[in-house]
Amino acid sequence: MTVTQDRPMTYAKMRGLVSFFSALLKGKKVAFSDLLHKFVSSQQLCQHLDPQKFLQRQSRPRRQKEEKGPMSPVDTETSQLKPSDFDYLKLIGKGSFGKVLLARHRKHGGYYAVKVLQKHMIVKRKEQRHVMVERSVLLKGLQHPFLVGLHFSFQTPNMLYFVLDYVNGGELFFHLQRDGSFSEPRALFYAAEMATALGYLHSLDIVYRDLKPENILLDSEGHVMLTDFGLCKEGVAIGGIMHTFCGTPEYLAPEVLQGHPYSPAVDWWALGTVLYEMLYGLPPFYSHMKAEMFENILHAPLLLRGGASQAARSLLGGLLERDVSKRLGGSHDLEELQEHPFFASINWDDLLARKIRPPFIPKVTGPCDVSYIDPEFTLQPVPTSVNERCQANTTNEAFPGFSFINPVEYVAAELVS
């Protein structure tokens, strides 16, 4: 297959609906000194959260997340959130089962991306398991600087609500659509942060399975944030296998297309595909005809044109290796990528600590700046259905145990109520 220079924008236009929710980190809820004073003076609140842990949490920027186990939710029977706890400001994305909105918490003022899903559509398509897996993965201690995190989840008779980190630097898809391709240093930086996030998921025996530019967001400082964990698979250790056919066609590994058992190495193939697209403007085996694209993925030679360094071409060749036993990352996961010459300039500890300055910093003026979000969404009115009233004693047999409140968020909300 011949890859030409004049196709990136055409390809981007053909990619269909930009399934976006992205945005800016939530603002401070209250001044820390006031919060701490109220916190330590309240015996009731001290029973909810250990003060030392609270101090440790508040002493770090939100985006420098701690790697630790999942938090224990507070009693959702007595502290249930409801849609009316938020002001819904802008529509910022759409998906198969609902919408994503920029919202502000009415009590403590934090900004969030609220993903609102229609239960009847999920049940009709028998996707309950994927929704609950997404919630489970978000709670699997995903305190990582390059992963979107969950703050709350709750439900009404007809809707499910995920209240997530809001970052508004735009999807990687948006920036590729605008720029066509990236310089190698910029692509290297994004690939390194993505690799770190994928390696972290793999360390928790989670396979992401849906890496693509639409699911890679940039925050207001220009760092990568992976989102949308609906296709994740839990409980797959390095060397483990899966069989389910899922993912986005351009980024599917050959073993998935062939229906063969597959492993976490599918994520490294997808990373190679995204890196190739960042450098060359197109996925490596792209065709507008799916059958031809699948055939290319299975059999076409990998074309590595000039313009990329030898190290970049070597990395692409290692990640886009059809033989899984030879694929880079297939045996020792992230460690293999970290040792590759392409990443020789990366200090991985500094990267994880967000000490490396991103090559591109989005120009956003504040939480309500949606200039990097497709106007197709932001110019539409906020649907009234997102403010559905909660009803007491409503049964939720299809989604038991869905509701969650991060204890730190609960404490902060109570302090300003």
C-alpha positions in Angstrom: 0.0 0.0 0.0 1.3 3.4 -0.9 1.0 6.2 1.6 0.9 9.7 0.2 1.4 13.0 1.8 -1.8 14.7 0.8 -4.3 12.4 2.5 -4.2 13.2 6.3 -7.0 15.8 6.3 -9.1 13.6 4.0 -8.7 10.7 6.3 -9.6 12.8 9.3 -12.8 14.0 7.7 -13.7 10.4 7.1 -13.2 9.3 10.7 -16.8 10.1 11.5 -18.2 11.4 14.8 -15.6 12.7 17.2 -16.6 10.9 20.4 -15.2 13.5 22.7 -15.3 14.3 26.3 -12.3 16.4 27.4 -11.5 19.2 29.5 -9.9 21.0 32.4 -8.9 19.8 35.8 -11.5 20.7 38.4 -10.8 23.8 40.5 -10.1 23.9 44.2 -13.1 23.2 46.3 -12.3 25.4 49.2 -9.1 26.9 50.6 -7.0 24.2 52.1 -6.4 26.0 55.4 -10.1 26.5 56.0 -10.8 22.9 54.9 -8.1 21.5 57.2 -9.4 23.6 60.1 -12.9 22.3 59.7 -11.7 18.8 59.1 -9.6 18.4 62.2 -12.2 20.1 64.4 -15.0 17.7 63.4 -15.0 14.4 65.2 -17.7 13.1 62.8 -15.6 13.9 59.8 -12.5 12.3 61.3 -14.4 9.1 61.4 -14.7 9.2 57.6 -11.1 9.7 56.7 -7.7 9.4 58.3 -6.2 12.9 58.7 -2.7 11.9 57.7 -4.0 10.4 54.5 -6.0 13.6 53.9 -2.9 15.7 54.4 -0.9 13.5 52.0 -3.7 13.7 49.4 -4.1 17.5 49.6 -0.3 18.2 49.5 -0.1 17.0 45.9 -1.5 18.5 42.7 -4.6 16.6 41.5 -2.8 15.5 38.4 0.1 13.9 40.3 -2.1 10.9 41.4 -0.8 8.5 44.0 -0.4 4.9 42.9 -2.5 3.0 45.5 -5.4 0.6 45.8 -9.0 1.6 45.2 -10.6 3.7 47.8 -13.5 2.4 49.9 -16.7 4.1 48.9 -18.8 5.9 51.6 -22.3 4.6 52.3 -24.1 5.4 49.1 -27.5 4.7 50.8 -27.1 7.8 52.9 -24.9 10.0 50.7 -26.3 9.4 47.3 -25.6 12.1 44.7 -28.3 13.2 42.2 -28.3 15.0 38.9 -29.5 18.2 40.5 -26.2 18.4 42.5 -24.6 19.7 39.2 -25.0 22.6 36.8 -24.7 21.3 33.3 -22.9 23.9 31.2 -21.9 22.5 27.8 -22.4 19.4 25.7 -18.8 18.2 25.0 -19.3 14.8 23.5 -21.7 12.0 22.3 -21.5 8.3 22.2 -23.6 5.2 21.4 -25.4 5.2 24.8 -25.6 8.9 25.8 -23.8 12.2 26.1 -20.8 13.8 27.9 -21.3 17.2 29.5 -19.1 19.8 31.2 -20.7 20.3 34.7 -20.0 22.3 37.8 -20.8 20.9 41.3 -23.2 23.4 42.8 -21.8 23.1 46.4 -18.0 23.0 46.0 -17.6 24.4 42.5 -15.5 21.6 41.0 -15.6 21.1 37.2 -16.2 17.6 35.9 -16.9 15.7 32.7 -20.2 13.9 33.4 -20.9 10.9 31.2 -24.6 10.3 31.1 -25.7 6.9 29.7 -29.2 5.7 28.8 -30.0 2.5 30.6 -32.5 1.2 28.0 -30.0 1.5 25.2 -27.3 -0.3 27.2 -29.8 -3.1 28.1 -31.1 -3.3 24.6 -27.6 -3.9 23.2 -26.7 -6.2 26.1 -23.7 -3.9 27.2 -24.3 -4.0 30.9 -21.1 -5.9 31.5 -19.0 -3.4 29.6 -20.5 -0.5 31.6 -19.8 -2.3 34.9 -16.2 -3.2 33.8 -15.6 0.5 33.0 -16.7 1.4 36.5 -14.6 -1.4 38.0 -11.5 -0.4 36.1 -11.9 3.3 37.1 -12.0 2.1 40.8 -9.0 -0.2 40.4 -6.7 2.3 42.0 -6.3 4.3 38.8 -4.5 7.0 40.6 -2.2 7.6 37.7 -1.2 10.9 36.1 -2.1 9.9 32.6 -5.4 8.2 33.2 -8.8 9.9 33.6 -10.1 9.2 37.1 -13.6 8.7 38.6 -14.9 11.0 41.3 -18.5 9.8 41.6 -21.0 7.4 39.9 -24.7 7.3 40.5 -27.9 6.3 38.8 -31.5 7.4 38.3 -34.4 5.2 37.0 -33.3 5.8 33.4 -29.8 7.0 33.5 -26.2 6.2 34.6 -23.8 9.0 35.6 -20.0 8.8 35.5 -18.5 12.0 37.1 -14.9 12.1 35.7 -11.8 14.3 35.5 -12.4 17.2 33.2 -9.5 18.1 30.9 -9.9 20.5 28.0 -6.8 20.4 25.9 -8.5 18.4 23.2 -8.5 14.9 21.8 -5.3 13.8 20.0 -7.7 13.2 17.1 -8.5 16.9 17.1 -4.9 17.9 17.0 -4.0 15.4 14.3 -7.0 16.6 12.2 -5.7 20.2 12.5 -1.9 19.5 12.1 -1.9 16.4 9.8 1.0 14.9 11.7 3.4 15.7 14.5 7.1 16.3 14.8 9.1 13.3 16.1 9.9 14.9 19.5 6.2 15.6 20.0 5.1 12.1 18.9 7.9 10.6 21.2 6.6 12.5 24.2 3.0 11.4 23.7 4.0 7.8 23.0 6.1 7.7 26.2 3.2 8.9 28.4 0.8 6.5 26.7 3.2 3.7 27.2 3.5 4.5 30.9 -0.3 4.5 31.3 -0.7 1.2 29.4 2.1 -0.4 31.4 0.4 0.7 34.6 -2.9 -0.9 33.5 -1.1 -4.1 32.6 0.5 -4.2 36.0 -3.1 -4.3 37.4 -3.8 -7.2 35.0 -6.0 -4.9 32.8 -5.8 -4.7 29.0 -7.0 -1.4 27.6 -8.0 -2.8 24.1 -9.2 0.6 22.6 -6.2 2.9 22.2 -7.0 5.4 19.4 -6.7 9.2 19.0 -10.3 9.7 20.1 -9.6 8.2 23.5 -6.3 10.1 24.1 -7.0 13.5 25.6 -4.6 16.4 26.4 -5.0 18.3 29.7 -4.5 22.0 30.0 -0.7 21.6 30.5 -0.3 19.3 27.4 0.0 15.9 29.1 -1.8 12.8 27.9 -4.9 11.5 29.6 -6.3 8.1 28.5 -10.1 7.8 28.8 -13.0 5.5 28.0 -12.4 2.2 29.7 -15.5 0.4 28.4 -13.5 -2.1 26.4 -11.0 -2.9 29.1 -10.6 -6.5 30.1 -9.7 -7.3 33.8 -7.8 -10.2 35.2 -5.4 -10.8 32.3 -1.8 -11.0 33.5 1.2 -10.7 31.3 1.2 -13.9 29.3 -2.6 -14.3 29.7 -4.9 -14.6 26.8 -8.3 -13.3 25.6 -10.6 -14.2 22.8 -13.2 -11.4 22.4 -13.3 -9.5 19.1 -13.5 -5.8 19.9 -11.8 -2.5 19.2 -11.6 0.0 16.4 -10.7 -1.4 13.0 -7.7 0.7 12.2 -6.0 -0.2 15.5 -6.8 -3.9 15.7 -3.9 -6.3 16.1 -3.7 -9.2 13.6 -4.3 -11.9 16.2 -7.6 -10.2 17.1 -8.7 -10.1 13.4 -7.9 -13.7 13.0 -9.9 -14.7 16.0 -6.8 -16.1 17.7 -6.3 -16.0 21.5 -4.5 -12.7 22.4 -2.7 -11.0 25.2 -1.9 -7.6 26.6 0.5 -7.3 23.6 -2.5 -6.0 21.6 -2.1 -2.7 23.4 1.5 -2.4 22.1 0.4 -3.0 18.6 -2.2 -0.3 19.0 0.5 2.1 20.4 2.6 1.4 17.3 -0.4 2.2 15.1 -1.0 5.5 16.9 2.7 6.4 16.8 2.8 5.7 13.1 -0.3 7.9 12.6 1.3 10.7 14.6 4.4 10.6 12.5 2.9 10.0 9.1 -0.7 11.2 9.3 -2.4 7.9 8.6 -2.6 4.5 10.4 -0.1 2.1 8.8 -2.5 -0.2 7.0 -5.3 2.2 6.4 -7.9 1.8 3.6 -11.3 3.4 3.3 -12.6 -0.1 2.5 -12.6 -2.2 5.7 -12.1 -5.5 3.9 -8.9 -4.2 2.3 -7.7 -2.6 5.5 -8.1 -5.9 7.3 -6.2 -7.7 4.6 -3.5 -5.1 4.8 -3.2 -5.5 8.6 -2.8 -9.3 8.1 -0.5 -9.4 5.1 0.7 -6.0 3.7 4.3 -5.0 4.3 4.9 -2.2 6.8 6.0 0.9 4.8 8.4 3.1 6.8 9.0 6.2 4.7 11.7 8.7 5.3 11.3 11.6 7.6 11.4 9.5 10.8 14.7 8.6 12.5 16.1 5.1 12.4 15.2 4.7 16.1 11.6 5.6 15.3 11.4 3.1 12.4 13.0 0.4 14.6 10.4 1.0 17.3 7.5 0.9 14.8 8.9 -2.3 13.4 9.0 -3.8 16.9 5.5 -2.7 17.9 3.9 -3.6 14.6 5.3 -7.1 14.5 2.7 -9.7 13.6 4.4 -12.5 15.4 3.4 -11.9 19.0 6.3 -13.8 20.3 8.6 -11.3 18.7 6.6 -8.1 19.3 8.2 -5.5 21.4 6.5 -5.5 24.8 5.2 -9.0 24.4 7.4 -10.6 27.0 8.5 -8.0 29.5 5.8 -5.4 28.8 6.7 -1.7 29.4 10.3 -2.5 30.4 11.1 -3.5 26.8 9.9 -0.2 25.5 11.7 1.8 28.1 15.0 0.2 27.0 14.4 1.0 23.3 16.8 3.6 21.7 13.8 5.7 20.6 13.1 6.6 24.2 16.8 7.1 25.2 16.1 10.8 25.9 13.3 10.0 28.4 13.9 10.1 32.1 11.0 7.8 33.1 10.8 8.9 36.7 10.6 12.6 35.6 8.0 11.6 33.0 5.8 10.0 35.6 6.2 13.0 37.9 5.1 15.3 35.1 8.4 17.1 35.3 9.1 17.0 31.5 7.6 20.0 29.8 5.2 19.0 27.1 6.1 20.1 23.5 2.7 21.6 23.0 0.6 23.5 25.6 -3.0 24.1 24.8 -4.1 27.8 25.0 -7.1 27.5 27.3 -8.3 30.4 29.5 -10.2 28.5 32.1 -12.6 25.6 32.7 -15.3 26.9 30.4 -12.9 27.3 27.5 -14.1 24.7 25.0 -12.1 25.9 22.0 -10.5 22.5 21.5 -13.8 20.7 21.5 -15.8 20.2 18.3 -18.4 22.9 17.9 -20.7 20.1 16.6 -21.2 19.4 20.3 -20.6 22.6 22.2 -23.1 24.7 20.1 -25.9 22.3 20.9 -28.2 22.9 23.9 -27.7 20.9 27.0 -30.4 18.2 27.0 -33.0 18.5 29.7 -33.0 14.8 30.2 -29.7 14.9 32.2 -31.6 16.4 35.1 -33.8 13.4 35.6 -35.3 13.3 39.1 -34.3 10.5 41.5 -37.1 8.4 42.9 -36.9 6.7 46.3 -36.7 2.9 46.5 -36.1 2.5 42.8 -34.8 -0.9 41.9 -31.7 -1.1 39.7 -31.4 -4.8 39.0 -29.4 -4.4 35.8 -26.8 -2.2 37.5 -26.4 -3.3 41.1 -23.6 -1.6 43.1 -23.0 1.1 40.5 -23.0 4.1 42.8 -19.8 5.4 44.2 -18.5 8.5 46.0 -14.8 9.1 46.5 -14.4 9.6 50.3 -12.2 12.7 49.9 -14.8 14.2 47.5 -17.6 13.4 50.0 -15.7 15.0 52.9 -15.0 18.2 50.9 -18.6 18.4 49.7 -19.9 18.0 53.2 -17.6 20.7 54.5 -19.0 23.3 52.1 -22.6 22.3 52.4 
